[in-house]
Amino acid sequence: MRILITGSSGMLGSALCPLLSERNDTILATDINANGGAVCLDIADMEGVKKVFADFGPEAVFHLAAVTDVDGCEIQQEEAYRTNTLGTENIVFSCMKRDIPLVYISTAAVFDGKKKVPYTEFDLPNPLNVYAKTKLEGESIVARSLKRYFIVRAGWMIGGIDKDKKFVSKIIKQLDGQKEIFAVADKVGSLTFTKDIAKGLLSLVETERYGLYHMANKGSCSRYDIAKLIVKFMGRDDIAVTPATSEMFPLPALRPDLEAIDNFKLTLMGMNNMPTWEEALEEYVFMVKKSREPVGL
Ligand SMILES: NC(=O)c1ccc[n+]([C@@H]2O[C@H](COP(=O)([O-])OP(=O)(O)OC[C@H]3O[C@@H](n4cnc5c(N)ncnc54)[C@H](OP(=O)(O)O)[C@@H]3O)[C@@H](O)[C@H]2O)c1
């Protein structure tokens, strides 16, 4: 099958592309930055999108490209809507014209966090920040325009090692030379290991049971819970991890108190094979440690 990927150089793309390449698929990996072998495609450029579709003739699309810096989106709202909403519309338009299926990755951040237990696919979104609003708009464009689509909401993404721009990489960088680190304990979410969701996406797509899904590692945790385990898995028990409130770290974008998700539909379908967040984190930290080992001659 001929598969087009947008945002292929990012955290998730770096896990998904190798898996697709292992199968007999012909893939075209695209990203706004033509690095790591990706073809340059800005999804907000309608003519560019049309040309890539015409030249490559995809039979399916994995649409991962997005501006994912949540605080950046709050500050540069136009850029956020340009890529995450208009860009998604461009991709959807081309899929619609060719009647091909689309996989769109969305976010657990679409919820307002007022619930006390993890959100299922049957809960109503009510986004609190610009990033989540742009992603939810993307969801509705996909759902109202296409017959064959998967909208898959992920939680806090971990993975990518050198591509990792999120919390885990920030914490690991902080460990050198520190005796104490602070991590927010009053916001709870779901971790999503890129390796696990990439595998889960391929299994889900094969079912052709189109629709909206949650796909995160099992269980929920705060940044404080994550930081404690990172310190443990890095073998740095000499470092104290101290719980902090989000008020101690004011950020431009409002975060929901709870953005944990339950893979409810996958469970109903007997397909919730995602490992727990602790297992995922342990595996990822192990990969990071290995990548930091000096390369022998
Ligand atoms: N990261 C998370 O915690 C998280 C959580 C839930 C859902 N998601 C969703 O999962 C998907 C994959 O995210 P990820 O974690 O792999 O994020 P990522 O590492 O930021 O990857 C996104 C990729 O898209 C690229 N991109 C940005 N603007 C673009 C444009 N206009 N045209 C084409 N490519 C563009 C980025 O390039 P630059 O790096 O140069 O901007 C980056 O390579 C996204 O749709 C995201 O919204 C992410």
The ligand as a Gaussian input file, in Angstrom:
#p B3LYP/6-31G(d) Opt

LIG

0 1
 N        3.736000      15.440000      21.883000
 C        2.681000      15.145000      22.639000
 O        2.759000      15.127000      23.890000
 C        1.359000      14.781000      21.989000
 C        0.292000      14.364000      22.789000
 C       -0.917000      14.015000      22.192000
 C       -1.068000      14.107000      20.824000
 N       -0.043000      14.546000      20.062000
 C       -0.238000      14.621000      18.612000
 O        0.510000      13.577000      18.010000
 C        0.976000      13.990000      16.718000
 C        2.464000      13.724000      16.613000
 O        3.112000      14.539000      17.580000
 P        4.606000      14.314000      18.061000
 O        4.557000      14.035000      19.500000
 O        5.321000      13.426000      17.131000
 O        5.090000      15.847000      17.924000
 P        6.368000      16.452000      17.244000
 O        7.571000      15.711000      17.681000
 O        6.290000      17.932000      17.496000
 O        6.123000      16.144000      15.696000
 C        5.327000      16.921000      14.856000
 C        6.087000      17.132000      13.568000
 O        5.297000      17.968000      12.706000
 C        6.156000      18.963000      12.161000
 N        5.409000      20.126000      11.710000
 C        5.113000      21.267000      12.401000
 N        4.452000      22.126000      11.610000
 C        4.326000      21.525000      10.401000
 C        3.743000      21.910000       9.164000
 N        3.159000      23.114000       9.010000
 N        3.795000      21.045000       8.122000
 C        4.390000      19.826000       8.249000
 N        4.975000      19.415000       9.393000
 C        4.933000      20.254000      10.453000
 C        7.108000      19.261000      13.300000
 O        8.223000      19.999000      12.864000
 P        8.943000      21.011000      13.925000
 O        9.491000      20.130000      15.019000
 O        9.987000      21.671000      13.100000
 O        7.873000      21.919000      14.414000
 C        7.433000      17.868000      13.800000
 O        8.466000      17.282000      13.046000
 C        0.586000      15.468000      16.588000
 O       -0.539000      15.571000      15.769000
 C        0.268000      15.911000      18.001000
 O       -0.690000      16.946000      18.035000
 C        1.187000      14.860000      20.605000

